[in-house]
Amino acid sequence: AGDLLIGLPSSGVHSNGFSLVRKVLEVEQADLTSVLPELGASLGETLLTPTRIYVKPVLSLLGAVPVHGIAHITGGGFFENIPRMLGGGQTARIDRQQVPTPPIFRYLQQKGDLPEREMFNTFNMGIGMVIAVAEADADTALRTLRAAGEEAVVIGDVAAGDEGLLLC
């Protein structure tokens, strides 16, 4: 408890939730070649954006500060993956306003009429990795990650509790 949660941006959908993506696109009879202004590219190109790899920035971080936990936001999204790195009696509190959500997720939510919880439980919502560090180490962690090319951002903290994860 007391740690800050740092998010590393994803490059898009990555490999999570494509069963739901296919269902949404099938229902919408979406044209994958159509260029959508909000995406700045075709729907197909946006969905096929390669998954980011985080090993080099994370290795830099591990050499700079003690890391208390790391969660890769893959299938199971926030609600399954982040609580796995917590100890008993801890809750991750995610500030929804700090999660830099790319337009593809808003598009999928709107077209699929999906509730926010399902979006955060299925997709990475723009955060590919979450790292827990002591509050005292957060500035050094952010500088280290940014020097490694990451647009790292504090997205929440760890508090006492048994909720697992709260979207605030």
N, C-alpha and C positions, 0 to 999 in steps of 0.2 A: 504494500500500500504506500502511496506517495510517489511512485514512479510516474514519469510522463511517457505517453505513447506517441512515438514518431512514425508517421506514415511515409512510405516511399511510393510515388505515383506509379500507376500501371500505364501501359501503352494502349489500353482499351480493354476489351472483353477477356483477353488472354484465352485460356482454354476452359474456363469455367462456364457452366450453364448453357452450353450449346443445344441441349435438348429443348430447353425453354425458348431459346432464341429461334430455333427451327419452328417450334409450335407457333410463336407469335408471328413469324414471317409467313407461315403457311396460312394462318387465319387471315392475315392482312393481304395475302397474295402479293407480297412485296416484290418489286423489281430490283434485283440486286445490282443492276447496272445503272439505276437512276442516281444521279448526283443530287444529294440533299444539301441545301444551303447551310443548314445548321451543323452538318458534319464536315463540310468542306471537301467532300470526296463522295464516291459512290458508296452505297450501303455495303456492297460486297467488299470493296477495298477496306472500308472501316472495320468490318467484322474480321477480316483476315490480317489485320495489323499484327506483326509478330509479337510474341510474348517477350517482355523485358526479362533480362537476367540480372540478378542483384548481387552475385557473388563478389565481385571486385569492390564495390562500395561497402558491403558488409564486412569484408576482410579488413578494409581500412578502418572501419569503425571499431572492430574487435581489438585492433592494435592501439586505439586511442582512449577508449573508456570501457569500464566494466558494463557488459550488456546483460540484463536480467532476464530477457526473454525475446524470442523472435517468432512471429507467426507469418507464414506465407498464406496470402489470402487467395485460396483456390476454391474448388468445389466445397460448398458449405459456408462460403462467404465469411462474414464477420462473426456471426452467431456461433459457429462451430469451431472456427480456427483460433480466434483470439483467446477464448476461455481456456484452451488447452495449454497455454503457456503460463497461466496463473496458478498460484498456490491456492489451497483451500481457504475459504472465507474471503476471497477477493473478487472484485467486480471491475471490469473494464468499462469506463464511462467514455463514450465516443461523442464528441461535439460534432453533430451532423453538419453544422455550418463550416467546419474546418476541412471537411472531406471534399477535395477538388474533383467533382464528378463530371466526366466528359459527356458531351451531348448524346453519345450513343446510348447511354444508360437512360437518359430522360426519354429518348425516342422509344426504347423498348418498353419502358414503364407505361408510357402513354398508349402506345399501340396495343400492348397486351393488357391494359387496364390492371396493372399489377400493384398491390399494396407495397408501401415502403419496406415493411419488414421482409417480405418475400424477396424484394430486390437485394437487400443487404444480406439475406440468407443464401442467395444463389450466386450473386455476382460480386466482383471486387469493388464495384462502384467508384473506381479510379484510384484505389490504393492496392498495390500489389504485395506489399510487405509492411508489417507493423513491428516495431522494435521498442522494447521497454528499457528505459534507462532511469537512473536516479535523477531527480529534479536538478541536483547540483551539477550533473554531468550533461544536461540537455544542451546547453549552448555549445559546448565542445563537440558533442555528437552532431548537432546540426551543421556546424562549421565543417567538420570532417566529411560528412555526407555530401554537403554542397561542393566541397573541393573535389570530391570524386564524381561530380557531375549530376548529383541527385537534387531534385527540387523538394527536399525533405520538409515536412511540416508537422508540428505538434497537433495531433488530432484528438487527444484525450488524456486520461490519466487512469491510475489504478487506485481503487478505494476499497475499504472494508465492505463486505457484503457477500451475499450468496446468489446474486442475480446472474452472474456469468458475464453478461454484457448488457449495457444500457445505451440506447441512442438518446442523446439529450439535445 
